[in-house]
């Protein structure tokens, strides 16, 4: 059993994350949390990440819009709604299309290893990764029955299950078509890597679904961590690897950046699971305690269940019973998870995973000035406000 560590100084109680669960590690793309106490480096990283994300969104949106415009009318309407570019009635909207973390990783990795020329060449690859990510979000919302994403109704609640699933399928097809049509010499390897990644994501979701059907005492922390890496880390790693491919990087550097993204992604998921329990709906756009209400075996919960503490036994009893649909049930369950060490473990483990990510990044990009953008993005995804 993975050891539960408490009180790591590298973590903060205020750490939270994006949204998760369901299919393929969904994440909430919120603003980075401001550091307390005026910590200069953290603030600087936050500003750099915000700049990289804005630039990425500006670069990738035209590719995304062009690709989505090629869809059949029925699928195009749903995709445009999901991205926040249209209302349900088809009129233009200026909604939130997400922070574009994954395309930013593609472009920033390409820049780190190949400079501006590589970045310019990787535009289609960045758009392909974002399309693949949004394919997972559409499916995830259906599977989890989530009714809100990016502070408005999810696509399936507006257009129905079947059409939302089909729109997700169409986005995945668009992602692969973008790479297949790209004349860049790395496009074939990129398409193969993205396809492998999607299969890994699906396997991770299969395991996640299987774990939900097992009694609380039969789920181990190690298998839950492996599932989370497949659901969330795989696509972040793939994004970094695609940027390296488009920069013409050596195979060992491609693999190191993949490992960097995976470790950062697992840190992301750990913090995301913290938000799934203790997040503020005003920041997350989702109901507080939704994961506990659904009796999700998220990482903090499994850490708590396997802690061997009296609170672990209490939590197992709570999870064996259906959700009571009152605020007191959620508050009690969250408190028991915390007493059993789940919250502290998740935050400490997130810090450990970020340390591993930094080691992998240094292997591929040893120059600090070149690695700065990737470091800033990694810090962004793990510094969230609950």
C-alpha positions as CSV (number, residue, x, y, z in Angstrom):
1,X,0.0,0.0,0.0
2,X,1.2,3.5,-0.8
3,X,2.2,5.2,2.4
4,X,0.1,8.1,3.5
5,X,2.3,11.1,4.3
6,X,0.9,14.0,6.3
7,X,1.9,17.7,6.6
8,X,4.3,18.1,3.7
9,X,5.6,21.6,3.8
10,X,5.5,21.9,0.1
11,X,1.7,21.8,0.0
12,X,-0.9,24.3,1.2
13,X,-4.3,23.8,2.6
14,X,-5.7,26.2,0.1
15,X,-4.7,24.0,-2.8
16,X,-7.6,22.9,-4.9
17,X,-8.1,21.9,-8.5
18,X,-10.2,21.5,-11.5
19,X,-13.0,19.2,-12.1
20,X,-12.6,15.5,-12.6
21,X,-14.0,12.1,-12.7
22,X,-16.0,10.4,-15.3
23,X,-14.4,9.8,-18.6
24,X,-10.8,10.6,-19.2
25,X,-9.8,12.9,-16.4
26,X,-11.8,16.0,-16.9
27,X,-10.3,19.2,-15.6
28,X,-11.8,22.6,-14.8
29,X,-9.8,25.3,-16.5
30,X,-10.0,28.0,-13.9
31,X,-7.8,30.9,-13.1
32,X,-4.6,30.2,-11.1
33,X,-4.8,31.0,-7.4
34,X,-2.9,34.0,-6.3
35,X,-0.2,33.3,-3.8
36,X,-0.7,34.6,-0.3
37,X,1.9,36.8,1.3
38,X,3.2,38.3,-1.9
39,X,5.5,35.5,-3.0
40,X,7.3,36.9,-6.0
41,X,8.2,33.7,-7.9
42,X,4.7,32.2,-7.6
43,X,3.2,35.4,-8.8
44,X,5.7,35.6,-11.7
45,X,4.9,32.1,-12.7
46,X,1.2,32.8,-12.6
47,X,1.6,35.8,-14.9
48,X,3.8,33.9,-17.3
49,X,1.4,31.0,-17.4
50,X,-1.5,33.4,-18.1
51,X,0.4,35.0,-20.9
52,X,1.2,31.6,-22.4
53,X,-2.4,30.5,-22.2
54,X,-3.7,33.6,-23.8
55,X,-1.2,33.3,-26.6
56,X,-2.0,29.7,-27.1
57,X,-5.8,30.3,-27.2
58,X,-5.2,33.1,-29.8
59,X,-3.1,30.7,-31.9
60,X,-5.3,27.6,-31.6
61,X,-8.8,29.1,-31.8
62,X,-8.6,29.8,-35.6
63,X,-7.5,26.2,-36.2
64,X,-10.3,24.9,-34.0
65,X,-13.0,27.1,-35.5
66,X,-11.9,26.1,-39.0
67,X,-12.0,22.4,-38.1
68,X,-15.4,22.7,-36.4
69,X,-16.8,24.6,-39.4
70,X,-16.2,21.4,-41.5
71,X,-18.6,19.3,-39.3
72,X,-22.1,18.5,-40.4
73,X,-24.6,21.1,-39.2
74,X,-26.0,19.0,-36.3
75,X,-22.5,18.2,-34.9
76,X,-21.2,21.7,-35.5
77,X,-24.0,23.3,-33.5
78,X,-23.2,21.2,-30.4
79,X,-19.5,21.7,-30.7
80,X,-19.8,25.4,-31.0
81,X,-22.1,25.4,-27.9
82,X,-19.7,23.2,-26.0
83,X,-16.8,25.6,-26.7
84,X,-18.8,28.6,-25.6
85,X,-18.9,30.2,-29.1
86,X,-22.7,29.8,-29.6
87,X,-25.8,29.8,-27.4
88,X,-28.1,26.8,-27.6
89,X,-30.3,28.6,-30.2
90,X,-27.3,29.1,-32.5
91,X,-26.7,32.8,-31.8
92,X,-23.1,33.9,-31.2
93,X,-21.8,33.8,-27.7
94,X,-18.6,34.8,-26.0
95,X,-18.4,32.1,-23.4
96,X,-15.4,30.4,-21.8
97,X,-13.8,27.8,-24.0
98,X,-11.4,26.7,-21.3
99,X,-7.8,27.7,-20.6
100,X,-6.2,25.7,-23.4
101,X,-3.7,24.1,-21.1
102,X,-3.0,21.2,-23.4
103,X,-2.4,23.1,-26.6
104,X,-0.3,25.5,-24.5
105,X,1.9,22.6,-23.5
106,X,2.3,21.5,-27.1
107,X,3.3,25.0,-28.2
108,X,5.5,25.7,-25.2
109,X,7.3,22.3,-25.5
110,X,7.9,22.9,-29.2
111,X,9.4,26.4,-28.3
112,X,11.6,25.0,-25.6
113,X,13.2,22.4,-27.9
114,X,12.9,24.1,-31.3
115,X,12.3,27.8,-30.9
116,X,9.7,30.0,-32.6
117,X,9.9,28.0,-35.9
118,X,8.9,24.8,-34.2
119,X,6.1,26.6,-32.3
120,X,4.7,27.9,-35.5
121,X,4.8,24.5,-37.1
122,X,3.0,22.8,-34.1
123,X,-0.3,24.8,-34.4
124,X,-2.3,22.0,-35.9
125,X,-0.9,19.5,-33.4
126,X,-2.0,21.9,-30.6
127,X,-5.5,22.1,-32.0
128,X,-5.7,18.3,-32.4
129,X,-4.9,17.8,-28.7
130,X,-7.5,20.4,-27.7
131,X,-10.1,18.7,-29.9
132,X,-9.2,15.3,-28.3
133,X,-9.5,16.8,-24.8
134,X,-13.0,18.2,-25.6
135,X,-14.1,14.9,-27.0
136,X,-13.4,13.5,-23.5
137,X,-15.2,16.3,-21.8
138,X,-18.4,15.8,-23.8
139,X,-18.4,12.0,-23.1
140,X,-17.4,12.6,-19.4
141,X,-20.4,14.8,-18.7
142,X,-22.8,12.2,-20.1
143,X,-21.2,9.4,-18.1
144,X,-21.1,11.4,-14.9
145,X,-24.5,13.1,-15.5
146,X,-22.8,16.4,-14.8
147,X,-25.2,19.2,-15.5
148,X,-22.8,22.2,-15.5
149,X,-19.5,22.9,-17.2
150,X,-17.8,26.2,-17.5
151,X,-20.6,27.8,-15.6
152,X,-23.4,26.8,-17.9
153,X,-25.5,23.7,-18.8
154,X,-23.6,20.8,-20.2
155,X,-24.2,19.8,-23.8
156,X,-26.1,16.6,-23.1
157,X,-28.6,18.5,-20.9
158,X,-29.3,20.8,-23.9
159,X,-29.1,18.4,-26.9
160,X,-29.5,15.0,-25.3
161,X,-27.2,12.1,-24.6
162,X,-26.9,10.7,-28.0
163,X,-26.1,13.9,-29.8
164,X,-23.5,14.9,-27.2
165,X,-21.8,11.6,-27.5
166,X,-21.8,11.8,-31.3
167,X,-20.4,15.4,-31.2
168,X,-17.6,14.1,-29.0
169,X,-16.9,11.3,-31.5
170,X,-16.8,13.9,-34.2
171,X,-14.2,16.0,-32.3
172,X,-12.0,13.0,-31.9
173,X,-12.2,12.3,-35.7
174,X,-11.4,16.0,-36.4
175,X,-8.3,15.7,-34.2
176,X,-6.9,12.8,-36.1
177,X,-7.8,14.4,-39.4
178,X,-5.9,17.6,-38.5
179,X,-2.8,15.5,-38.0
180,X,-3.3,13.3,-41.0
181,X,-3.6,16.4,-43.3
182,X,-0.6,18.1,-41.7
183,X,2.4,18.1,-44.1
184,X,4.9,18.3,-41.2
185,X,7.3,15.3,-41.1
186,X,6.3,14.6,-37.4
187,X,2.6,14.5,-38.1
188,X,2.4,10.7,-38.6
189,X,4.2,10.0,-35.4
190,X,2.0,12.6,-33.6
191,X,-1.2,11.0,-34.9
192,X,0.0,7.5,-33.8
193,X,0.9,8.9,-30.4
194,X,-2.4,10.7,-29.9
195,X,-4.3,7.6,-30.9
196,X,-2.4,5.5,-28.4
197,X,-3.1,8.1,-25.8
198,X,-6.9,8.0,-26.5
199,X,-6.8,4.3,-26.1
200,X,-5.0,4.7,-22.8
201,X,-7.5,7.2,-21.6
202,X,-10.4,4.9,-22.5
203,X,-8.7,2.1,-20.5
204,X,-8.2,4.4,-17.6
205,X,-11.9,5.3,-17.7
206,X,-12.8,1.6,-17.9
207,X,-10.8,0.9,-14.7
208,X,-12.3,3.9,-13.0
209,X,-15.8,2.6,-13.8
210,X,-14.9,-0.9,-12.6
211,X,-13.5,0.6,-9.3
212,X,-16.8,2.4,-8.7
213,X,-18.6,-1.0,-8.6
214,X,-16.3,-2.6,-6.1
215,X,-16.7,-2.4,-2.3
216,X,-14.6,0.4,-0.6
217,X,-12.3,-2.1,1.1
218,X,-11.3,-3.7,-2.2
219,X,-9.8,-0.7,-3.9
220,X,-6.1,-0.1,-3.5
221,X,-4.3,3.2,-3.6
222,X,-1.7,2.0,-6.2
223,X,-4.3,0.9,-8.7
224,X,-6.2,4.2,-8.2
225,X,-3.0,6.2,-8.9
226,X,-2.4,4.1,-12.0
227,X,-5.9,4.8,-13.2
228,X,-5.6,8.5,-12.5
229,X,-2.3,8.7,-14.5
230,X,-4.1,7.0,-17.5
231,X,-7.1,9.3,-17.3
232,X,-5.3,12.6,-16.7
233,X,-1.6,12.3,-17.0
234,X,-1.6,10.6,-20.4
235,X,-3.0,13.5,-22.4
236,X,-0.8,16.1,-20.7
237,X,2.2,13.9,-21.4
238,X,1.0,13.4,-25.0
239,X,0.7,17.2,-25.4
240,X,4.3,17.7,-24.3
241,X,5.6,14.9,-26.4
242,X,3.8,16.2,-29.5
243,X,5.5,19.6,-29.0
244,X,8.9,17.8,-28.8
245,X,8.1,15.8,-31.9
246,X,7.4,18.9,-33.9
247,X,10.7,20.4,-32.7
248,X,12.5,17.4,-34.1
249,X,13.7,16.4,-30.6
250,X,15.7,13.2,-29.9
251,X,13.5,10.2,-28.8
252,X,14.8,10.3,-25.2
253,X,13.8,14.0,-25.0
254,X,10.3,13.2,-26.3
255,X,9.9,10.5,-23.7
256,X,11.2,12.8,-20.9
257,X,8.7,15.4,-21.8
258,X,6.0,12.8,-21.9
259,X,7.0,11.7,-18.4
260,X,7.0,15.4,-17.3
261,X,3.5,15.9,-18.5
262,X,2.3,12.7,-16.9
263,X,3.7,13.5,-13.5
264,X,2.3,17.1,-13.7
265,X,-1.0,15.6,-14.8
266,X,-1.2,13.3,-11.9
267,X,-0.5,16.2,-9.5
268,X,-3.3,18.0,-11.4
269,X,-5.6,15.1,-10.8
270,X,-4.8,14.9,-7.1
271,X,-5.5,18.5,-6.6
272,X,-8.6,18.2,-8.8
273,X,-9.9,15.5,-6.5
274,X,-9.4,17.8,-3.6
275,X,-11.6,20.3,-5.3
276,X,-14.1,17.5,-5.9
277,X,-14.6,17.3,-2.2
278,X,-13.8,20.7,-0.8
279,X,-14.1,23.0,-3.8
280,X,-16.0,26.3,-3.8
281,X,-18.8,26.1,-6.4
282,X,-18.2,29.8,-7.2
283,X,-14.8,28.9,-8.5
284,X,-15.4,25.4,-9.8
285,X,-18.7,25.9,-11.5
286,X,-20.0,22.6,-10.0
287,X,-21.9,21.7,-6.9
288,X,-19.8,21.2,-3.8
289,X,-19.2,17.7,-2.7
290,X,-20.5,16.2,-5.9
291,X,-17.8,13.4,-5.8
292,X,-18.8,12.4,-2.3
293,X,-22.5,12.4,-3.2
294,X,-21.8,10.1,-6.0
295,X,-19.6,7.9,-3.7
296,X,-16.7,8.4,-6.1
297,X,-13.5,6.6,-5.1
298,X,-11.3,9.6,-5.8
299,X,-7.7,9.6,-4.7
300,X,-8.2,11.4,-1.3
301,X,-11.1,9.0,-0.5
302,X,-9.1,5.9,-1.4
303,X,-6.1,7.2,0.6
304,X,-8.5,7.7,3.6
305,X,-10.1,4.3,3.1
306,X,-6.7,2.6,3.1
307,X,-5.2,4.6,6.0
308,X,-5.9,2.0,8.7
309,X,-7.3,4.7,11.0
310,X,-10.6,4.6,12.9
311,X,-11.9,7.2,10.5
312,X,-11.2,4.9,7.6
313,X,-13.7,2.4,9.0
314,X,-16.2,5.1,9.5
315,X,-15.7,6.3,5.9
316,X,-16.2,2.7,4.6
317,X,-19.5,2.6,6.4
318,X,-20.6,5.9,5.0
319,X,-19.6,4.8,1.4
320,X,-21.4,1.5,1.8
321,X,-24.7,3.4,2.2
322,X,-26.4,5.5,-0.4
323,X,-26.1,9.3,-0.3
324,X,-28.6,10.8,2.1
325,X,-29.2,14.0,0.0
326,X,-28.6,16.5,2.7
327,X,-25.8,18.9,3.5
328,X,-25.0,17.2,6.8
329,X,-24.1,13.9,5.0
330,X,-21.6,15.7,2.7
331,X,-20.1,17.7,5.5
332,X,-19.7,14.6,7.7
333,X,-18.2,12.6,4.9
334,X,-15.7,15.3,3.9
335,X,-14.7,15.7,7.6
336,X,-14.1,11.9,7.9
337,X,-12.0,11.9,4.7
338,X,-9.9,14.7,6.2
339,X,-9.6,13.0,9.6
340,X,-8.4,9.8,7.9
341,X,-5.6,11.8,6.2
342,X,-7.0,11.8,2.7
343,X,-6.7,15.6,2.1
344,X,-3.2,15.9,3.5
345,X,-2.0,12.8,1.6
346,X,-3.4,14.2,-1.7
347,X,-1.7,17.5,-1.3
348,X,1.6,15.9,-0.2
349,X,1.5,13.5,-3.1
350,X,0.8,16.3,-5.5
351,X,3.9,18.0,-4.4
352,X,5.9,14.8,-4.7
353,X,4.6,14.3,-8.3
354,X,5.5,17.9,-9.2
355,X,9.1,17.2,-8.0
356,X,9.3,14.2,-10.2
357,X,7.9,16.3,-13.1
358,X,10.7,18.8,-12.6
359,X,13.3,16.1,-12.7
360,X,11.9,14.8,-16.1
361,X,11.8,18.4,-17.5
362,X,15.4,19.0,-16.5
363,X,16.4,15.9,-18.5
364,X,14.9,17.2,-21.7
365,X,15.4,20.9,-21.2
366,X,18.3,21.5,-18.9
367,X,18.5,25.3,-19.5
368,X,16.3,27.1,-17.0
369,X,15.4,29.9,-19.4
370,X,14.2,27.4,-22.0
371,X,12.3,25.3,-19.5
372,X,10.6,28.3,-17.8
373,X,7.4,28.3,-19.8
374,X,6.8,24.6,-19.2
375,X,7.5,25.1,-15.5
376,X,5.1,28.0,-15.3
377,X,2.3,25.9,-16.9
378,X,3.0,23.0,-14.6
379,X,2.8,25.4,-11.6
380,X,-0.5,26.7,-13.0
381,X,-2.2,23.4,-13.2
382,X,-1.4,22.6,-9.6
383,X,-2.1,25.9,-8.0
384,X,-5.8,26.2,-7.9
385,X,-8.3,28.0,-5.6
386,X,-10.8,25.9,-3.8
